Amino acid sequence: MKLLTYRRDETVSCGILTDRGIVDIPSSWKGPNPPRGISEVLERGLPSSGQLQRLAGPTAKTIPLDSVKLLAPIPRPGKVLALAGNYSEHIKEAALKRGFNLGLSDSPRLTTVPRPFLKPATCVLAPGETISWPVYSREIDYELELAVVIGKAAKCVAAAEALTCVAGYAIANDVSARSVTFSKNRQKRPWDDFYDWLSGKWADGFCPMGPYLVTADEIADVQNLKMVLKVNGEIRQNASTSQMIYAVADIVSFLSHIMTLEPGDIICTGTPSGVGVATGNFLKAGDRIECSIDNLGTLTNTLGPRPEQFYEPLVVTP
């Protein structure tokens, strides 16, 4: 089942995408208190109850897909979590860029744990929207990622049970600013490079997501999905979720021991190799970025214009 959030005639609603069009959930609801958003659909456990399947039956009234504007499936999630370095080849290319050769003859999962970080909810961007170029970076990069959507509260769950807490999956682009203008004239301090990297993940619109949420029951093997990212039609990333260091079940379990995961929370599971920072081939204004994952559709966004003036707080002006 494909669940989506959309705008039509200035009204935001949620629905089920079928071969015939969109079944609007609130207006098709039988009974009081219809769910008004995908997060509420997940909180009520509706995807696994059979109620949505009945709602989307062959006689259900539908809305043409081309008559609506798709939004991110969950436009403002409670938490957006992401993983750094969850594909070995991506770790290698990043290390080589800095002059290191890691080797990595053994899987890092044997000796390490996942490296999560948070992105603010304001990072989430709708399919088709323009990614704003932030005023604090001159180098903008792309990162195709599988997004995991939590379906029920998870606290200290074992990896063997973790996938039962997953409602479904979507595509995400963990857009990244690879440099920060506020480093100019700054005194050198430990950890600044790390915080610069983290700041590069937080800009508004830096997590396009969509085009819809595909429920977990429709994905036979989440660890065997082909992933492709194109910039202006050129393939830049071409990989598979089978190459993850930490599988989805491991990630959900690990994070659930750190914090409570709640319905509607998003976990971006890391990017494969082929990112721009490895070659210096960063995004340019007007670039069209297409992210595709097997069975999850295609997420397309465009990078907006480069700022005329950048933010340099430590530059003294006369």
C-alpha positions in Angstrom: 0.0 0.0 0.0 1.2 3.5 -0.9 0.3 6.2 1.6 0.8 9.8 0.7 0.2 13.4 1.8 -1.0 15.9 -0.7 -2.4 19.4 -1.3 -5.5 20.0 -3.4 -7.4 23.3 -3.7 -5.3 24.7 -0.8 -6.3 21.8 1.5 -3.8 19.3 2.8 -5.0 15.7 3.2 -3.7 12.2 3.2 -4.6 9.3 1.0 -4.0 5.8 -0.5 -2.5 5.7 -4.0 -4.2 3.0 -6.1 -4.1 2.1 -9.8 -7.2 4.2 -10.3 -6.0 7.3 -8.4 -6.0 8.6 -4.8 -8.5 7.5 -2.2 -8.8 10.3 0.2 -8.7 8.8 3.7 -10.6 11.5 5.7 -13.5 11.9 3.3 -13.8 8.1 2.7 -13.7 7.2 6.4 -16.6 5.2 7.8 -17.4 6.5 11.2 -16.3 9.4 13.4 -12.9 10.9 14.0 -11.2 10.2 10.7 -7.3 10.4 10.7 -6.1 13.7 9.3 -2.5 12.8 8.5 -0.2 9.8 7.9 1.3 10.1 11.4 -2.2 9.7 12.9 -2.8 6.7 10.5 0.4 5.1 11.9 -0.4 5.9 15.5 -3.7 4.1 15.2 -2.1 1.1 13.6 -4.3 1.3 10.6 -1.9 0.0 7.9 -1.9 -3.5 9.6 -5.5 -3.5 10.6 -7.0 -4.1 7.1 -9.2 -1.0 7.5 -7.3 0.9 4.9 -7.5 -1.9 2.4 -11.3 -1.9 2.8 -11.3 1.8 2.4 -9.5 1.5 -0.9 -11.8 -1.1 -2.4 -12.8 -1.3 -6.0 -15.8 1.0 -5.6 -14.0 3.7 -3.6 -14.1 7.2 -5.0 -10.7 8.4 -6.3 -8.9 11.7 -7.1 -6.6 11.9 -10.2 -3.0 11.8 -9.1 -2.1 14.6 -11.6 -4.7 16.9 -9.9 -2.8 17.2 -6.6 0.5 18.4 -5.4 2.4 15.7 -3.5 4.0 16.6 -0.2 6.5 14.6 1.9 4.5 11.6 3.3 5.1 13.0 6.8 5.8 16.7 6.3 6.9 17.4 9.9 8.0 14.2 11.6 8.7 14.2 15.4 12.3 13.0 14.7 14.5 12.7 11.6 17.5 10.5 12.4 20.2 9.7 10.0 23.3 7.5 9.8 26.8 8.6 8.9 29.0 6.0 7.1 26.7 3.0 6.6 28.2 1.8 3.3 31.8 0.7 3.2 32.5 2.1 -0.2 31.3 5.5 0.9 33.5 5.4 3.9 36.5 4.5 1.7 35.8 7.3 -0.8 35.5 9.8 2.0 38.7 8.6 3.6 40.6 8.7 0.3 39.5 12.3 -0.2 41.2 13.2 3.1 44.4 11.2 2.1 43.7 8.0 4.0 43.4 4.4 2.7 41.3 2.5 5.2 41.5 -1.0 3.6 38.4 -2.2 5.4 39.1 -5.9 4.8 36.6 -6.8 7.5 33.1 -5.4 7.9 33.1 -2.4 10.3 30.0 -3.9 12.0 32.3 -6.4 13.7 34.1 -3.7 15.6 31.9 -0.6 15.6 28.3 0.6 16.1 26.1 2.9 14.0 26.8 6.6 14.0 23.5 8.4 14.2 22.8 12.1 14.1 19.6 14.3 14.1 18.2 16.5 11.4 15.6 19.1 12.2 12.0 18.6 10.9 12.4 21.8 8.9 14.8 19.8 6.6 11.9 17.8 5.2 11.0 18.9 1.7 8.2 17.8 -0.7 8.8 16.0 -4.0 9.3 18.4 -6.9 10.2 21.3 -4.6 13.3 23.4 -5.1 16.1 22.9 -2.6 17.1 26.3 -1.3 20.9 26.9 -1.5 21.8 28.0 2.1 23.8 31.2 2.6 26.5 29.5 4.7 28.0 27.1 2.1 29.4 27.2 -1.4 29.5 23.4 -1.9 26.2 21.4 -2.0 26.1 17.6 -2.3 23.5 14.9 -2.6 23.1 11.6 -0.7 20.5 9.0 -1.8 19.1 7.1 1.2 16.5 4.6 2.1 14.2 6.2 4.7 12.6 3.9 7.3 9.3 5.1 8.8 8.5 3.9 12.3 5.0 2.5 12.8 4.8 1.9 16.5 6.7 2.9 19.7 10.0 1.1 20.0 12.1 1.1 23.2 15.0 -1.4 23.7 13.8 -3.8 21.0 15.9 -6.7 19.8 17.0 -6.7 16.2 15.0 -9.9 15.6 11.8 -7.9 16.5 12.8 -4.5 15.2 11.1 -4.8 11.7 7.7 -5.3 13.4 8.1 -1.6 14.5 8.5 -0.4 10.9 5.5 0.9 9.1 7.2 1.3 5.8 9.8 2.9 3.6 10.3 6.0 1.4 13.2 7.7 -0.5 15.2 10.5 1.1 18.0 12.7 -0.1 20.3 13.7 2.7 21.4 17.0 1.0 24.7 18.1 2.5 26.6 21.4 2.7 30.3 20.3 2.4 31.8 23.6 3.5 30.8 26.4 5.8 31.5 30.0 5.2 31.7 30.8 8.9 35.0 28.9 9.1 36.7 31.9 7.5 39.0 33.7 9.9 38.0 31.4 12.7 40.5 30.3 15.4 41.4 26.6 15.0 39.8 24.5 17.7 39.3 20.7 18.3 36.0 19.3 16.9 35.3 22.3 14.6 35.4 20.1 11.5 32.9 17.7 13.1 30.5 20.5 13.9 31.0 22.1 10.5 30.0 18.7 9.0 26.9 18.5 11.3 25.9 22.1 10.4 26.0 21.1 6.8 23.1 18.7 7.4 20.7 21.1 9.0 19.6 23.6 6.3 16.0 24.1 5.5 14.8 21.7 2.8 17.9 19.5 3.1 15.9 16.3 3.4 13.6 15.9 0.4 11.4 12.8 1.0 8.8 10.9 -0.9 7.1 10.5 -3.2 5.0 8.3 -0.9 5.3 5.8 2.0 5.2 2.2 0.9 4.0 -0.1 3.7 6.5 -2.7 4.9 4.3 -5.7 3.7 4.9 -4.7 0.1 8.7 -4.9 0.4 9.8 -8.5 0.3 13.4 -7.9 1.2 14.4 -4.4 2.4 18.1 -5.4 2.2 17.9 -6.1 -1.5 16.7 -2.9 -3.2 18.5 -1.2 -6.1 19.3 2.5 -5.5 20.1 5.0 -8.3 20.7 8.7 -8.1 21.0 10.8 -11.2 22.0 14.5 -11.7 20.6 15.9 -14.9 20.2 12.4 -16.2 23.8 11.3 -15.3 24.1 8.4 -12.9 26.1 9.4 -9.9 25.1 6.7 -7.3 24.3 3.1 -8.3 24.1 0.6 -5.4 21.9 -1.7 -3.4 20.7 -1.7 0.2 22.4 -5.1 0.4 25.6 -3.1 0.8 24.6 -1.6 4.1 27.0 -2.2 7.0 24.2 -2.2 9.5 20.9 -3.6 8.2 17.6 -1.8 8.9 16.7 -4.2 11.8 20.1 -3.5 13.4 19.6 0.3 13.0 16.2 0.3 14.5 17.2 -1.8 17.4 20.3 0.3 18.1 18.5 3.6 18.1 15.6 2.2 20.2 18.2 1.5 23.0 19.2 5.2 22.9 15.8 6.8 22.6 12.1 5.9 22.2 11.2 5.7 18.6 7.6 6.9 17.9 5.1 6.5 15.1 6.0 8.8 12.2 9.7 9.1 13.1 12.1 8.9 10.1 15.4 7.1 10.0 17.7 7.8 7.0 19.9 4.8 6.7 23.1 6.2 5.1 24.2 6.7 1.5 26.3 4.6 -0.8 29.4 5.7 -2.7 29.3 8.2 -5.5 28.7 11.5 -3.7 30.1 14.7 -5.0 32.6 15.4 -2.2 34.6 12.4 -3.3 35.4 13.9 -6.8 34.7 17.6 -6.2 31.7 17.3 -8.5 29.3 19.3 -6.4 25.8 20.3 -7.4 25.2 23.4 -9.4 22.3 25.8 -9.4 19.4 24.4 -11.4 20.6 20.8 -11.2 17.9 18.2 -11.3 18.4 15.4 -8.8 16.4 12.1 -9.3 16.5 9.5 -6.6 15.1 6.1 -7.3 14.8 2.9 -5.1 13.2 -0.3 -6.2 9.4 -0.4 -5.4 9.6 3.1 -3.8 9.3 5.2 -6.9 11.4 8.3 -7.8 12.0 11.4 -5.8 12.9 14.5 -7.9 14.1 17.9 -6.8 16.0 20.8 -8.2 18.7 22.9 -6.5 17.8 26.6 -6.3 20.0 29.6 -7.2 23.3 30.2 -5.6 23.1 33.1 -3.0 24.4 36.4 -4.2 25.9 37.0 -0.7 27.1 34.4 1.7 27.1 34.5 5.5 30.6 35.3 6.9 30.2 36.4 10.5 33.9 36.7 11.3 34.7 39.0 8.4 35.1 42.5 9.5 33.6 45.1 7.1 34.5 48.7 7.2 
